[in-house]
Amino acid sequence: MKEFYICDCTRHENKVITSTFVVVSKQIKPKKTGEPYLALILGDRSGQLEAKMWDNVEDVLNAFDQDDFLKVKGLLNKYKNRFQITIHKLRKLAESEIEFSDYLPKTTKDIDELWQTLSNFVSSFENSYLKALVQAFMGDPQIAAAYRNAPAAKSLHHAYIGGLLDHVVSLFRSCDLVCQNYPHVNRDLLLTGAFLHDIGKIHELTYNRSFSYTTRGQLLGHMIIELEMLQGKIAMVPGFPEELKTLIEHLIISHHGEYEFGSPKLPMFAEALMLHYLDDLDSKMEAMRAHFEREADLEGPWTSYNASLGRPLLNSAKFLAPRAAPVAEASIPSDGKAAPIAESSTPTAKISGRLTSVEETPEEAPLFPGLKS
């Protein structure tokens, strides 16, 4: 098992580390001198890390490819506030040296329990057509196996084995709960949309060694793939209403909610609008949780900048956690009695997780960018 994971970067900053990684991406770029250098993204089950190799590059240019596994030695430091490793040496690992569980993150939840939760929700459907449709997907052995294992995204949210199922079960629970407050919403239709909205990810993404896009996924995207899958399963449900089929198709193609995010249509009925917002909420909450987990070792409550959310994040649990009071040191005179501690005339205030005088200027002030509505 690996001794160093990417989540350990904070504890090893400015140190030379030796560890193993999967090659998520590989690029050969020219230096200003025209000589080549390697620009890599390395991965393990805890995250991804940028890597550069500047010297002796010609010796290893053709020694490995994307999705291969490497043993790497190099200096770990920060560049533009992001960790990266400058590689000194590398070699390709043999199959016998690889423990695949070290490189692909996996849900900590029980897959069988998640699948049973999904089945229980579908069993409660009142609409026989929608129940038969979803059960046709769940009853397909190949689709079921892929649905239980696929990530929900390449990197932004639920990017781990079992992530798709985890995301959809969470979304089912939210949809079921919110429906109770809006009686005009068709619960069965909404949950059907939740089940199908990302099912194309099982063909869009590949996740044998690292998370990346298949050629079909890159060319078509998961929504087009989902429409094709829907056609096949609807044909298995005799008399499936055409109007219901049209609504499901719209749920699929509008769930990203905005043209700029890849939706060819905006959500145009209640279930479609609710699916978009609850899907977006679940994705963002998971992205935030994962960011807090990655930076759990940071002393203060503020995280680094989160690119997907477009802001640094405040860990409210850390912010509200009680802090231990500082222990003042006092000299012990020869009579064995402690001298009283003089009270400071300067009030103190907490800045960036430490006690400091209010007259002192902190070295770094946290950045508060404008938040999107």
N, C-alpha and C positions, 0 to 999 in steps of 0.2 A: 504494500500500500504506500502511496505517496506520503512524504513527510511534510511537504510544502504545498499548500493550495493557494490559489489566487486571492482568496478571501483573507489570507495571512499577510498581505503586502504591507499593511501599516506597521506590523511588528518587525519587518525586515527591510525597511527603507534604508537606502544607501549601503546595502550589504550585497556581497556576491552570494548568489544562491544557485543551487543545482537541483533541478527537478524535471519531471516529465510532463508533457502536454500533448494535446492533439492540435494539429494545424488547422485552424478554422479558415484562414485565407493566406495566400502566398502571392506576393508581388515582387517583381524584380524592377528596380528603379535606378536611374542614373544619378551619380553624384555630380557636383559641378565640374569635376575633372573628367566626366564621361565614364568613369568606372562604375560598375554596378554595385548596388547594395540591396539587401533583403529587407522588405517591410512585411512583417507577419502579424497575424492576430492568432494568439495561442489561447487554448481553452482547457478548462477542466470542469468538474461538476460544480464548482463554486463561482465560476464567472469566466470572463475573457480579459486578455491582457495584450496590449500592443508590444511588439518586439522589433528591434532593428539590429541588423548585423552589418558592420561596416568593413571589417577586415577579413582577409582570406576567404572572400565570398566565392571566388571562382571554384574553390575546392568542394563546395557543397551545393552549388546552384542546381545541379541535376540529381542530387542525392535523395531528394524527397519531394512529395507533392502534397497538395491539399488533402486533408483527412488522414494523413499519415501521423504517426506518433513519434515524438522526438524526446531525447534527453538533452537538456539545455543547461549550460553554465553561463552566468552573466551577472551584470550589475543591475540591481533593482533601484530605480529612483523615480522622481516625479519630473514630468515635463508638461508645462502649461497646466499644472494642478492635477495631472492624471498620471497614474503609475505606468511605467513602461520598463522593459528590460533591454539592456544593451548586451547582445549575445557575444560571448567570447569563443565558445565552442558549442557544437551540437552534433548529434548523431541520430540516425533513424533507429527506432526500437524494433526488435524482432517480435513476432506475434507472441512468442512464449513469455515476453517481458511485460505484456500488456494486461492490466486488470481493468476491464472496460467500465466497471462501476466507478472508477476514479474520475472518469471524464465526462459522463453525462449525468446531469442532476436529475433526481427522481422525486416525485411527491412522497412525503412521509405518511400520507393517508393510505388507508386500506382500499385498494382498487376494487375488490369484490364488494365492499360496503358501499362505495360510491356508485357502482353499477346497479346495486340493488335499490339504492335510493332513487335512482333515475327510473328504474322499472316500476317502483311503487307509484311515482308520480304519473307515469303513463297509464298505469292500470286504473287510475282515478279519472281519466278522461271520460266525459259524457258523450262526446261526438265520436261515433263509431268509425267514421272515415279517417279522422285524424289519429285515432288510437291504432287502427290497422296500419296506417302509413308508417308511423314511428316504430311500431313493433316489427314491421317488415325490414326496416333498417337494423334494428337491434337483433333481429333473428338471423341476419346474414353473418356467418362466421368470420369472413374476411373483414367486413366492415367493423364488426364488434371488436375483434382483436386489435385492429388499428385504432379505433376510437378510444379504447382503454389505455393505449400506450402513447399516442401522439402528443406532442406539445401543442399549446394553443397559439404559440407565436415563435418566431425565430429568436427574438431577444426582448421584446418590449414587456410582455406580461405572461405569466404562467409558462415560462420557457423552460420546461422540464418534462421528463417522461411522466405521463399521466396528467399533464397540465390541461389538456383539452377537456377531459372528463371532470377534473376538479373545477375548472371554470364553469362548465355547463351545469353541474350540480349546484354550485353557488348561485348561478343565474336563475335556475329553477326556483330555488328557495326565495330569492328576492322577488321574482315575478309572481309567485304564488302569494306572497305576503302583500305586495302592493296592489294586486288585483282586488283584495278585500276592501280597499279604500275607493275603488273605482268600479262599481257594479256594471257599468256599460261596457267594460272590457271583456272580450271573449278569452277566458282563461286557457282553454284548450288550444286555441289558435296561437296565443302568445307563447305558450310552452312549446308548441310545435316549432315555431320560429326560433326559439332559444335552442332547441335540440339541433336544428339544421343550419343555423347561421354560420357555423365554422366547420361543419363536417367535411368540407372540401380540403381542410388542412391535412387530412390523412393522406391526400395525394399531392398537395402543394409542397409539403415539407418532407425532407429526408432527415432521419435521426438515428442512423446506425452508428456513426462515429462522432459527428458534430451536427448541430442544427443548421441546415442550409436549405435552399430551394431546389426542387427537382426541375428539370427542363420544362415539363408540362406546367408546373406551378409557376415558374418564372414567366412563361409565355401567356398563360390564361388567367392565373389568379384563382383563389379558392371560390369566389362567387360563381364564376362561369362553370367550374367543375361541379359545384353544388346543383346548379340547374340541370346539368346532365344527369347527375345521380338521382335527382328528384323525378325526372321523366321515367327512368327505369323502374322505380319503386311504385309510382302512382299507377303504372300499367298493371301492377299486381293486385290493385284494390278495385274490384269491379264496381262500375258506376260512380267513380269518384267525381264529385261535382266540379265542373270547369271553373265556376266562380271561386271555389275554395282553393283550387290550384293556383289561380291568378293571385290571390291574396298571399299565399305562401311564397310564390316567386317574388312578390314585392317585398315581403319581409326579408328575404335573402339579399336582394340587390340594394336595399336601402339601409341596412343595419349600420353601416359606417356613418350615416347621418349627414354627411356633407360631400359636395362634389370634390372638394380638394383632398378628401380622405379616401377617395376611390369609389364613392357611391354614384352609380349612374342615375339614380333617382333619389329624391329626398323622401323621408317617411311621410306618407299621405293619409294614413288612418291611425286610429288610437293604438292598436296593438303594435304597429310598426314604429311609432314614435316612442312608445314605452320600451320596446326591445332595444332600440338604439341607446336610449339614455341609461338603462340598467346595464347593458353590455359595457358601455363606456365607463360607468361607475365601477363595475366589478374589475375591469381591466386596470383602471387607475389605482384603485385601492390595493390590488396585488402588486402593482409596480412600486407603490409607496412602501408596502410591507417588506418587499424584497430589498429595497434600497436601505431601509433601516437595518435589516439583517446583515447586509454586506458591510455596513459601517458601524456595527455594534460596539467595536473597540474604541471608537472615538469618545473622548472624554466629555465634550460638550454636547448640547442637545441639537445643534445645527449640523446637517449633513453637507456634503459637497453638492455642487450643482447637478441636478438630475436632468439629463438631456431630453428624455421623453416627456417629462412634465414641464420643462422649461423654467425651472426655479430650484433654489436650494430648499430643503425641507426641514421643518422643525419636528423633532421627536417629542411629542407632548408628554409622553410617559417619563422620559428623562428630565424634561423641563420641570415637571411637577414633583419629581422624586425628592424626598428630603435629603439634604446634604449634611454631612458630618461637620459639626462646628470645629473651627481650627483650634488646636491646643497650643496655648501660649506657653513658652518656656520661661521658667523663673530660676534664678540662681538660688542656691541654698546656702545661707550664711553659716558661720561656724557654730552658732547655737542650735542648728538643726531645724530652725523655723523658716518657712518660706517667706520671702519678702513679698508684700502686696504688689500686684501688677498694676502699673500706672495706666489709667484710662486715657486713651488718645482723644485729643480735642478735634481730630479730623474724622468726620463721619465716613463710613465705608459703604460701598455698594458692590453688588456682584456684576461683573462684566465678563462675558464669555466663559462662565463656569468657574470663576475664581474670585477671591475677595481682593478688592483693590480700593484705593482711595478714590473718592469722587473727583479729586483734583487731578488724578492720574489719567493720562490719555492711553486708552488700550492700543495695543500694537495692531490689532485687526478688528475692524467693526464688521459684524455680519451684514451681508448684502441682502437687501429686500427689494427684488424686482417687482414691477407691477404684475399682479396676478390677473389671468384671464377670467372672464365671467363664465 
